[in-house]
Amino acid sequence: MLVCHCNLIIQKEIEEAIVGLLDADPWQLIVPAKVYHTLSKRGRCCGCFPNVVETIIRVTEEYHRRDDDADTVTFLGRVRELRGQYGSRLHERRNTDHRAA
């Protein structure tokens, strides 16, 4: 599946980059910019970043689930909860009547 239309990055490439980063250091903070840097790309319109964040969370959960570390999965669930709680109120600080031309 094509995730980033600006850079033509598919889901599998992002997943492989995340697993590579986790292999190097399983407890590092992985953000979309770090994934794009690993792929030698840069965010242009950054519209794909929310999907990349969801992919990071999903792949990280699967990665740590292999080690049967229940605390990690619980923590990532809490991060997802907070993101839904605080991230859904404001969408990029735009008004609800905002329209892109």
C-alpha positions, 0 to 999 in steps of 0.5 A: 500500500502506498503511504506517502504519495510525495516520496512514493514510499510503500507500507513495507518500506516503512515497516522494514525501516522501523524494524531496523531501527528497533533492532539497533536499539529496541527502546529508542523513540521512533518518530516519522522524521527518523523513519524518513531519515532512515529511508533517505527521504524527507517529509514534504506535505507531511499528510502521511505522518499520522499514518506513519505514527500508527504504523510505528505503534503497530510495528513496535507493539508486534516487535516487543510482543515477540519478547512477551513484554506485557508492560511495553504493550500496555504502555503503547496502548496508553500512548494511543489513548492519550493521542486520541484524547489530546490529538483529536480535539484540534486538527493542526490548529485549524478551524472546523470551517477551514478549507484548503484552496 
